[in-house]
């Protein structure tokens, strides 16, 4: 089965408005076993829209559109749909009554032009609009299905939730529903994750996509079980295989951020943390304090950019700075110890590095960073080499530091 989504609106192709509707529809369609094969974005151009409709109906079994159902000159979806289906627009008394009621409830006089929105293709199924004026509709012709929804996100989501999802599930109920597994990783490059997951290649019904960013590599698995009688144990077994392959690089199985996860772990263990940052300029403390309830575990943050501030605020020794340099494991460790001690916290994190684009050398290149942890268990430090621009390197340093806290807390819980 070929499923296509069409997002309509000149504001989408000019970049003035982000196309969030297609993202929502694509994810929702996957949940009911109807993965989308193609997404098209087209402006408010009648000729262009007709061409898109013709092409979509020639290659797709299901076409879902969003946008272009209003009463202004650039709302062309209905006009193009009736041309493709060779139908006429007729006045829907039901739609007109709904529109009149909305104006009466809000004590507004209804403009005559608004009645245009009560026109729908002949022999179509009306989709009521609870929040707005323009109704949606469903057309079927020669085995092809077209569902037209408004472009306002709140209205589109309501129609999907109240009407469209149940309609499609009932019509295509025999289709195996796809299971989605999201895995968030940290510490591995995209190609490393790709090579590791090669062990799953060829698995029937299993595909995945990789999304690399400054916070790590996210992997979204799509599993369409080959059997109709599959059970949750099949998905559990698959997750165990993924965990075995990716190991400690996995920090979440849901869309939670690293700072949310670290905050939850600190609260669960009733521990506090203090952070000393150099190259990240307070980014790590900012991320942690973006989480609601962070005052329960975040004690203090130090932004010690200069050597003098490292000595005066964190008691980093001058001899350590002179011998090893500010970007070194020795300084990172003393920063972590100083943060923990000065804040009377259970844990201290120290981050130092070279964010670039200048300041690097052959011995210490741009992207070099050290993150250190100090706790009752002792101290540890890791070195990293990150690629990217200044913002990317700062985020990667911050993520690495939070990931060290995460790993430290999880290991502590297993002892």
C-alpha positions in Angstrom: 0.0 0.0 0.0 1.3 3.4 -1.0 0.5 6.3 1.4 1.2 9.9 0.7 1.0 13.2 2.7 0.6 16.6 0.9 1.2 19.8 2.9 -0.3 22.8 1.2 0.6 26.5 1.6 2.9 29.0 0.1 4.0 29.9 3.7 5.5 26.4 4.0 7.7 26.7 0.9 8.9 30.2 1.7 10.1 29.0 5.1 7.9 31.5 7.0 6.0 28.7 8.8 7.3 25.2 9.8 5.5 22.2 8.5 4.6 20.5 11.7 1.4 18.9 10.3 3.2 16.4 8.1 5.5 15.4 10.9 2.4 14.7 13.1 0.6 12.8 10.4 3.6 10.7 9.4 4.1 9.5 12.9 0.5 8.9 13.6 0.1 6.9 10.3 3.0 4.7 11.3 1.3 3.9 14.6 -1.7 2.4 12.8 0.4 0.4 10.3 0.3 2.9 7.4 3.9 4.1 6.9 4.1 7.1 4.5 6.0 6.6 1.3 6.2 10.2 0.1 5.8 13.7 1.5 5.1 16.6 -0.8 5.0 20.3 0.1 3.3 22.5 -2.5 2.4 26.2 -2.5 -1.0 27.8 -3.1 -0.8 27.5 -6.9 -3.7 25.9 -8.7 -1.8 24.5 -11.6 0.9 23.2 -9.3 -1.5 21.7 -6.9 -3.5 20.0 -9.6 -0.3 18.4 -10.9 0.6 17.2 -7.4 -2.9 15.7 -7.0 -2.8 13.9 -10.3 0.7 12.5 -9.6 -0.3 11.4 -6.1 -3.4 9.6 -7.2 -1.5 7.8 -9.9 0.9 6.3 -7.5 -0.8 6.2 -4.1 -3.7 4.3 -2.5 -4.2 6.8 0.3 -3.5 10.6 0.1 -3.9 12.9 3.1 -3.7 16.7 2.7 -3.5 19.5 5.1 -4.1 23.1 4.3 -6.0 25.2 1.7 -9.6 24.6 3.0 -10.4 28.2 4.0 -12.4 30.8 2.1 -9.7 33.1 0.9 -8.3 33.4 -2.7 -5.4 31.1 -2.0 -7.4 28.2 -0.5 -7.5 25.9 -3.5 -7.6 22.3 -2.1 -11.3 21.7 -2.7 -11.3 23.2 -6.2 -8.4 20.9 -7.2 -9.9 17.9 -5.5 -13.2 18.1 -7.4 -11.3 18.5 -10.7 -9.3 15.3 -10.1 -12.4 13.3 -9.0 -14.5 14.9 -11.7 -17.1 16.0 -9.1 -19.0 19.2 -8.2 -18.9 21.2 -5.0 -22.2 21.1 -3.2 -23.4 23.0 -0.2 -23.4 20.9 3.0 -26.2 21.9 5.2 -24.5 20.2 8.1 -21.3 22.2 7.6 -23.2 25.4 7.2 -25.2 24.9 10.4 -21.9 24.2 12.3 -20.4 27.4 10.9 -23.4 29.5 11.8 -23.5 28.1 15.3 -19.8 29.1 15.9 -20.5 32.7 14.8 -23.6 32.9 17.0 -21.8 31.5 20.0 -19.1 34.1 19.7 -21.7 36.8 18.9 -20.1 37.7 15.6 -21.9 38.4 12.3 -21.0 35.8 9.8 -19.5 37.2 6.5 -21.1 36.0 3.4 -17.8 34.7 2.0 -17.5 32.3 4.9 -20.4 30.2 3.5 -17.9 29.1 0.9 -16.3 26.8 3.5 -19.6 24.8 3.7 -19.0 23.6 0.1 -17.7 20.1 -0.1 -17.2 17.6 -3.0 -20.3 15.6 -3.9 -20.4 12.1 -2.4 -17.8 13.0 0.2 -17.8 12.2 3.9 -17.8 15.4 6.1 -15.3 15.7 8.9 -16.5 18.1 11.6 -14.3 20.9 12.8 -14.7 21.5 16.5 -12.3 24.4 16.9 -12.4 26.2 13.5 -14.8 26.8 10.6 -13.5 24.8 7.6 -14.6 21.2 7.7 -12.5 18.4 6.3 -13.7 15.6 4.0 -13.0 12.2 2.7 -13.4 11.2 -1.0 -13.2 7.7 -2.4 -12.9 7.0 -6.1 -11.9 3.7 -7.9 -10.1 2.3 -4.9 -8.3 5.6 -4.2 -8.8 7.5 -0.9 -8.2 11.2 -0.4 -8.6 12.8 3.1 -8.4 16.6 3.2 -7.8 18.3 6.5 -7.3 22.0 7.4 -3.8 23.5 7.9 -4.4 24.9 11.4 -2.5 22.3 13.6 -5.0 22.3 16.4 -7.9 21.7 14.0 -6.1 19.1 12.0 -5.1 17.2 15.1 -8.6 17.2 16.4 -10.0 15.8 13.2 -7.4 13.1 13.1 -8.0 12.1 16.7 -11.8 12.2 16.5 -12.5 10.9 13.1 -9.7 10.0 10.7 -7.7 7.6 12.8 -10.7 5.4 13.6 -11.8 5.6 9.9 -8.4 4.4 8.6 -8.0 1.7 11.3 -11.5 0.4 10.5 -10.8 0.4 6.7 -7.3 -1.1 6.9 -7.6 -3.1 10.1 -6.0 -6.1 8.6 -2.7 -4.3 8.2 0.0 -5.3 10.8 0.6 -2.4 13.1 4.2 -1.2 13.2 6.0 -1.0 16.5 8.4 1.9 17.1 11.4 1.9 19.4 13.4 5.0 20.0 16.9 4.7 21.4 19.1 7.7 22.4 22.8 7.1 22.5 25.8 9.2 23.6 29.5 8.7 23.0 29.4 7.0 19.6 29.7 8.5 16.2 26.9 8.0 13.6 29.1 5.6 11.6 30.0 3.6 14.7 26.3 3.1 15.6 25.6 2.2 11.9 28.4 -0.5 11.9 27.2 -1.9 15.2 23.6 -2.2 14.1 24.7 -4.1 10.9 24.3 -7.2 13.0 20.5 -6.7 12.7 20.5 -6.2 8.9 18.2 -8.6 7.1 15.9 -9.0 10.1 12.4 -9.5 8.7 10.2 -6.5 9.2 12.9 -4.4 10.9 14.2 -1.0 9.6 15.8 1.9 11.4 16.9 5.5 10.9 19.8 7.3 12.4 19.7 11.0 13.5 23.0 12.5 14.6 23.3 15.7 16.6 25.3 17.5 19.2 23.6 15.4 21.9 24.5 12.1 20.3 22.9 9.7 17.9 19.2 8.8 18.0 18.1 5.5 16.5 14.4 5.0 15.6 13.5 1.4 14.9 10.4 0.4 13.0 9.4 -3.2 13.5 6.5 -4.6 11.5 6.2 -8.2 12.9 6.0 -10.9 10.2 3.3 -12.7 12.1 -0.2 -11.5 13.0 0.0 -13.3 16.3 3.1 -11.5 17.6 3.2 -10.5 21.2 4.9 -7.9 23.4 7.6 -10.5 24.1 8.8 -10.1 20.5 9.5 -6.4 21.1 11.0 -7.1 24.5 13.4 -9.6 22.9 14.3 -7.1 20.2 15.0 -4.4 22.7 17.3 -6.8 24.6 19.3 -7.4 21.4 19.6 -3.7 20.8 20.8 -3.2 24.4 23.4 -5.9 24.0 24.8 -4.3 20.8 24.8 -0.7 21.9 25.6 -1.3 25.6 26.3 1.7 27.9 26.1 4.2 25.0 22.3 4.0 25.4 21.1 6.6 27.9 17.3 6.6 27.1 14.6 4.6 25.4 12.2 7.5 25.2 12.5 11.1 24.0 13.8 12.3 27.4 16.8 14.6 27.3 20.0 13.8 29.1 19.5 16.6 31.7 16.0 15.2 32.5 17.4 11.7 33.0 20.3 12.9 35.1 18.0 15.0 37.2 15.7 12.0 37.8 18.7 9.8 38.8 20.0 12.4 41.3 16.5 12.7 42.9 16.1 9.0 43.1 19.4 8.7 44.9 18.9 11.8 47.0 22.2 13.3 45.8 23.3 16.8 44.9 25.8 18.0 42.3 27.9 21.1 41.6 29.5 21.9 38.3 32.6 23.7 37.3 32.8 24.7 33.6 35.4 26.4 31.5 34.9 25.9 27.7 31.1 25.3 28.1 30.6 28.7 29.7 27.7 27.6 32.0 25.8 25.6 29.4 25.7 22.4 31.5 24.4 24.2 34.6 21.8 26.0 32.4 20.6 22.6 31.0 20.3 21.0 34.4 18.3 24.0 35.8 15.9 24.0 32.8 14.4 20.9 34.4 11.5 21.4 36.8 12.5 20.5 40.4 16.3 21.0 39.8 16.7 23.0 43.0 16.4 19.6 44.8 19.7 18.4 43.4 21.6 21.3 41.8 23.8 23.0 44.4 26.0 25.4 42.6 27.6 26.2 39.3 31.1 27.8 38.6 32.1 29.3 35.3 35.8 29.6 35.6 37.1 30.7 32.3 40.4 32.2 33.4 43.2 30.4 35.2 42.9 33.0 38.0 39.2 32.1 38.5 40.1 28.4 38.6 42.6 29.1 41.4 40.5 31.5 43.4 37.1 29.8 43.2 38.0 26.2 42.9 41.4 25.9 44.5 43.0 24.6 41.4 46.8 24.7 42.1 49.0 27.1 40.2 51.6 24.3 39.7 49.0 22.1 38.1 48.0 24.8 35.6 51.7 25.7 34.9 52.7 22.1 34.4 49.8 20.6 32.5 47.8 23.6 31.1 44.2 24.6 31.7 43.0 21.9 29.2 44.2 18.8 30.9 42.9 15.9 32.9 44.7 17.1 36.0 42.9 20.5 35.9 39.5 18.9 35.1 39.9 16.7 38.2 40.9 19.6 40.5 37.9 21.6 39.1 35.5 18.7 39.9 37.0 18.3 43.4 36.9 22.1 44.0 33.2 22.3 42.9 32.2 19.4 45.1 34.1 20.8 48.1 33.1 24.5 47.8 29.4 23.6 47.3 29.3 20.8 49.9 27.7 18.6 47.2 27.7 14.9 46.8 29.2 15.1 43.4 31.3 17.5 41.4 31.7 17.7 37.6 34.6 19.6 36.0 34.7 20.4 32.3 37.6 22.0 30.4 38.4 22.1 26.7 39.0 24.0 23.5 35.8 25.0 21.8 37.5 26.9 18.9 37.6 28.0 16.3 41.0 29.4 17.6 43.1 28.4 20.5 44.1 25.0 19.3 47.6 23.6 18.8 49.1 20.4 17.4 49.4 19.0 20.9 46.0 20.2 22.0 43.7 20.6 19.0 40.3 22.3 18.8 37.7 19.9 20.1 39.9 18.4 22.8 38.0 18.3 26.1 38.3 16.7 29.5 35.4 15.9 31.9 36.0 14.7 35.4 33.8 13.4 38.2 34.4 13.7 42.0 32.3 11.8 44.5 32.4 9.7 47.6 33.5 6.8 45.3 36.6 8.7 44.2 37.5 10.6 41.1 37.6 9.8 37.4 38.3 11.6 34.2 37.8 11.0 30.5 39.3 12.8 27.5 37.3 13.5 24.3 37.9 14.8 20.8 34.9 16.5 19.3 34.3 17.8 15.8 32.1 20.7 14.7 31.8 24.5 15.2 32.0 26.3 18.5 28.3 25.7 19.5 28.4 22.1 18.5 31.6 21.4 20.5 30.2 23.2 23.6 27.1 21.1 23.4 29.0 17.9 23.0 31.3 18.7 25.9 28.2 19.4 28.1 26.5 16.2 26.9 29.7 14.2 27.7 29.9 15.6 31.2 26.2 14.9 31.9 26.6 11.4 30.5 29.5 10.8 32.9 27.2 11.7 35.8 24.5 9.4 34.4 26.9 6.5 34.1 28.3 7.1 37.6 24.9 7.1 39.2 23.7 4.0 37.3 26.9 2.1 38.2 26.5 3.3 41.8 23.0 1.8 42.0 24.2 -1.6 40.9 26.8 -1.9 43.7 
